Amino acid sequence: MARYSQATKDRILGRLLPPESAAIEQLAKEVGISVSTLERWRAEALTTPARGRAWSAAARWEALVATAALDEHATSAWCRQHGLYPTQLDVWRQGALDALADPQEARATPQATQADKRRIQELERDLLRKDRALAETTALLVLAKKLSAILPGQADA
């Protein structure tokens, strides 16, 4: 019996379930998985709430396109019908905008880069200082143990 990864299963389920709703027979031929297995996967997925289902990238894009021109009330109704929260649409929209952003927009300004470099240098100096202090403390502890081993009856001064 073949075992399929969860990622493969999710990808195929994304095509089986709405909004794409591909035909099982066609998808079975395409991916090389039996129709009965795909029917079982679809039945299991349909018993779980829509919020728990994974939406494929194409399905998320179609949802964004479908709700782009809707007002707030119509978007909420659409989301209820498809088992989503409107905030999920907002997250998907922001992700799409981030992916389409010009690389120049995502770059830090030269001033921010300089400030980051200064901050990194400060943190490295602080780390080096603390590292040296830790090494000194460790050396003192080792010396104290050696002294107590040599002079076991002496009290610490």
C-alpha positions, 0 to 999 in steps of 0.5 A: 500500500502506497504512502503519500506525504501530507503535503502531497495529500493537501495539494491534491485535496486543494484541487478536489475541494471547492473552489477548484472542485476538479473531477476525481476521475481526471485527477486520478489519471493525472496524479496516478492515485486510485479513484477510491483513495481520492474519494476517501480523502475527499470524504475525510476532508469534508467531515473536517471544518472548512477552517481546518482545510488547506487552501492551495495558492490558486484557490487563495488567489481565486478567493481574493479575486472573488471578494475584491469588489465586494463590500464588507457585508458581502465579503463576510457572507462569502467568507461564511459560505466558504468557511473562512474568516475575513481576516484570513482574506486580509492576510492572503491579500497582504501576502500577495502584495508582499510577493508582488512588491518591488525589491527596491521597496523591500530594501532598507535605507542607507541610514537604517543599514548604518544604524544596524551596523552600529547596533551590531558592533555595540552588541558584539563589543558587549558580548566580547566584554561579557565573554571575557568576564565569564572566562575570568570568573571561571578561572577564579572558580577553578583556582578557588577549587584548586586552593581548597583541594590543596588546603582542605582545612582552611576556611575561605577568606 
